Amino acid sequence: MRTILIFALIGCLADPAATRGLARAQPASQAAQTSAVDASAQPIDGVAARIEDDILTDSEVRELAAFQQLVDGQSKPRGELIRELADQWIVRGEADASKYPQPTADDVDRAYKQLEAQYSSPAEFDKRRASAGLSEAGIRRMLTQQIYLSRFLDYRFRPAAQVDEKQVQAYYDDEFAPQLKARGEKVPPIDDVEDTIREVLVQRDIDTLSKQWLDDTRSRLKIDIVADGEQP
């Protein structure tokens, strides 16, 4: 669910049951002080957008862009980055209000190691991380927030995600088996993969429900984007 930034990737890294991911790291009021991007190399922070009585800062936009560059090799346009940060702001508000628990240090360590493993070596990862202007502490902070927010969405919408046997069979017949056959792989009996398929379909429902909720909530908020380079 790229609408919610890097949920899909980090959800898989940090929690197989949460296949959505988030890349905003801190509430706006803390971002200027804790940004992982080297402050000495950055201009004075500015306002990227105003959302209700809060702000999204330019440093948050830069940090998200840097993280996307590290993970995907490219970042999204500024407008899309701001929308992703706004979505995180919405989810964070709900999660904090419900006192949803933060991930453990072990959760974050596991996510960091799995992200690092996407590269040929730890040294190569460190090189790419430094090139993107991100510190290890900054990445861990962002991963902490991603795990927290993606797990909250799973917690909130999983009870409403209902999958029946017909849906499982349809997925097996129309998607699962054809994909394996196209790769020349053996197709296992449906009984062997039913639980896996059911979870995939539950995650699809969670993604759909999350997107609908975010779209509806966003439409009722006052969000003003500040033009790039414009003084707030």
Steps between C-alpha positions, in 0.01 A plus 500: 500500500723774372241760596623446852862540394728208554255290697518203270876466516554576866191311605650189346840569654377570850180301534374244245145565615526869418569548130461872496772738596574852608800724476423813701717497807390759756214739576560832327591674825799268546614460142734798484687381810524130419527480121743228391625720218814686602374840613829668415448411135141622486349847472290646781188290538179626346133411482401255227131485594258602770262235624237616748699668782822313420763519226700268279855625459734511204744280693235230532443512124875477435540214744217302345644562153842381620351186652310420180824551306673252730223239476377541142782678322276799438265730687153628421415857398463754779120507487477124545750508785293761680184296451672194648614705798146630545369143499754407765388801706143369488593144595735615775230711657265203520770263623621738771145574613432129541830455689610232258832349618829590338711223341778346704871551443514144363232585245703794377827304497338231289362753253834679474690176436252391235528836327878478517482149351352642180851619416803294403676570830465711815776724365305561180189579700692748716640663187156538345354620829767765538459602137130556563588721799345268758648386830448156649316658791275687258413185309423314821276784612314492169465122516361529852228731374427286194454187707285687751267649240469197274422275796236746619326489162505120514357511853227746404376344176575126525173424687304640203701309239292193421610231253288200403582170333381619158747787509783267597413263215473786250841635598653154474349439155541847350823631650702258711508194273545694171796694645678182608432331166636802312826460693510128436447414866291223648157609627432364851151380601275779622482342846875556539482872426152593618620683812755698299244597238249598765754733662581661163130569446455631853789740439336618179182576692697683768671708232167586339337590830802706605500694174129572523540624857799719412327648196194583706697643792729704275201655322379640833832654602642837415827431320689789337811415299767768490661541160860382483726792588213717624552663836232397756 
